[in-house]
Amino acid sequence: MRLELRGVDGLPEITPGMDLGGLIAKHAAPLHSGDVVVVTQKVVSKEEGRLRDLATVVVTERASQLAVRYQVDPRMVQAVLDESVRVIRDDRVLLVETHHGFICVNAGIDKSNVPGSDTVSLLPLNCNASALRLRERIASVSGVDVAIIISDTFGSAWRHGLCDIALAAAGMPLVLEREHEDDFGVPLPAGMINFAIADELAGAAELIMGKARRLPAVVVSGLSFPSPSDISA
């Protein structure tokens, strides 16, 4: 197997209401059936207007107390609480469960690559629906059936550094089944049979994207997987 990854160059700054799928289809041409387009969560959130002005945040007593403890902006803490269903850990960082069910720091809220000192980006309301919408829009513009991965940067417990993972995918499975036996015919444990192909592609695409290269989308070509199915992340 040989995989090719190429960045989608020339995309403009994405603002609410823009046609992100149409722009990707235009700037990523030529696309081929079976390609996978990895798109960063940030531009999806921008297109969908999932931005919040911290000046509009009403800070609660709980947020104020946590902000004093961490010496951070209480408005940011309140925004995190508003995007969370529960706080799992509030020691040094706010580790929360989001409304989507993601376990992450600060509910995925981010200030980077967002214009305005008081503006933050939130995760899409429904990442799976966003991925499916982008897939359908790209298909309508290009006439090509591609898969979509929406990626975001997550940390890993007890490891240094960050890695992009898949928040959602459309048109491809999130996991693929490996062989059930190793090279010597020894059965593999059930937990080792499946591997997270969408996460692996998201991590590989981040090597192309970087953080300041203005390459929020990457096309992956050459991958073979079973017939497409939209699966919840």
N, C-alpha and C positions, 0 to 999 in steps of 0.2 A: 504494500500500500504506500502511496505517495500523496501527501497532503500539501496543498498550496494555500498560503494565507496572504491576502493583499488588503491594504488599507483602502478605504473609500475616501479619496481625496476631494477637496473642493467644496465640501458641505459648508453652507453659511452658518452663522450663529443662529441657533434654533430658538424661536420665541413662541409663546402660546398661540395655538391655532394654525401654525405652519403645517404643510403637507410633508411630514417627515418621510413617510413611506414613498411618496412620489419622488422626493429629492434623492433618496437612497437609490431608487430604481434608475434614475437618470445618471447619477455620478458613479454608480457601481457597474454600469454597462461595460462589457457584455456579461450578463448573468446566464447561468445554465441550470437546467432542471437538476435538482439534487444538491445545489450549493446551499451552504448554511451561512446566513448573515447574522453576525453577532453585533448587537447594538447596545451601547451603554445605557444604563438606567437614567443617567443624567439628562440625555437629550430627549428621552421618552417623557420624563417628568416635565421638562421645559415645554415640549409640544403640548402636553395635556394640561398645562397651567398649574402643575403641582409645585408651586412656589409660594412661599409665605414670607410676608414682611414682618419682621420681629417687632416693628413699631406697633403692630396691631394686636400683639399678644397680651392677654390679661394674665398676670402672674398670680398664682395661688400661694398660700402660706407654705405648702409642702415644697413647691419649686424654689421658693426663697430660701428655705432652710438647706436644701440640697446645694443650691448655688453658693451659699456661704461656705459650706463644707468643701466644695471643689474649687472655690474661687473662680467661678465662671459666670457668664451672663445668665441671670435668672430667666430671661425670656427664652433662651435656648433650651434650658432645662424644662420649661413649661411646654415648649413645642414638642420635646421628646415625650413627655407624659401624655400629651394630647394624642400622639400617634401610637400609643402603647395600650395593651390590655392589662399588662402587669409588669412590675419591676422585679427582675430576678435577682439582681445584685446591685447594690448602690455603694460599693466600696471601691474608691478610686475612679471607677467609671460607672455609667448607667447601662447595665446590661438588661435589656428588656425583651418582651415578646410583643411584636407588632400585631396590628389587626389582621395581617396576612397569615400570622403564625411563624414568622421569621424570628429567630433568636439572634439578636445583634446589638452592638453598642450604638447608643443614641438613636435607635429606631431607624437607622439608615439615613438620618438627616445630615446634610452636608452643606458647607459654605463654599467649597471649592468650585471653580469654573462657573460661578453664578454672578452676574453683574449686580452691583449694589452691595454696600457693606452690611446692610441689615436684611438682606434677602437670603433665604436658605431654600434648598430643594428638598422635597419630600418624596418618598417612594410612590410610584403609581398606585392608584386605588386598587386596581385589579391587574396584576402583572400578566396573568394568563390571557385576559381579554386584550391587553395591550399588544402582546406578542401575536395573537391571532389577527388583530386588526392590521398590524403592520404587514403580516404575511399576505393577507388578502389584498391590501392596497398595492404592494409591490407586484403581485400577480396581475392585477388589473392594469397596471401601467406597462409592465414589461412583457406580459404574456408568459412568464416563466414561473414554475412552481418551485419556490425556495422554502427552506426552513428558517425559522427565526429563533434566536436566543437573546433574551434580555439579560445583561450581565451587570454585576455590581461587585465592589471590592469588600471582602470580608476578611477578618482575622481568624486564626486557628488557635485553639486552646493549647497552651504550653509550647507554642512555636513563635519564633521571631518572624516579622515580616507579614505582608498581606498578599492575598491572591484573589483574582476575580473568580466568581462563581456564577452559576445560572440562577436567576430569580424565577425565570419561566422559559418555556419553549413552546413553539407551535410548529407542526409539520415534521416532527421527529421525536423519538423517545428520549426521555431524560436519562435513562439507563439502558445498557445493553447487556445481554447475558453472555458470559464467558463460557469456555469449555468447562464441563463438570469434573474433569480430571486433570491432574498435572501431567508433565512429560513422562512420568514414571507410572501413570495409571492410578495414582492415589486420588481418591475422591476429595474434592475441595469442600471446605466448610460452606454452609449455605450463605454466610455473609461475604464470601469471596467470589461468588458466582457472578454477581452483577457489578458493573463498574459505571461510574457516573460520567458518561460521555459528554453530556451538556456542560458539566462543570469543567471537564478537561479542555473542551474547546473554548470556553470562556477564558480560562487561564492562559491558553495559548494565544488567543486574540489580544489579550492585554499586553503581551510582549510587543505587538505591533502598535497598539493604541498609545501606550505611554499615558502620561497625565497632562502634558502640555503640547501635544503635537497636533491638536485639532483633527484627530482621526477617531471619531466616535463610533465608527462602524467598520467591520472587517468581514471580508468574504472568505469563507473556507471552502475549498474545492477538493474533490477527490475522495470524499468520505462515502463509504457504503454502509447503509443501515436498512433495516426492514421497512416496509411500507409505512408512510407517515401516519401518525396519530397524535392528536393534541392531548397532552397529558399535563395535569396540574403539577406545579413545582412543589 
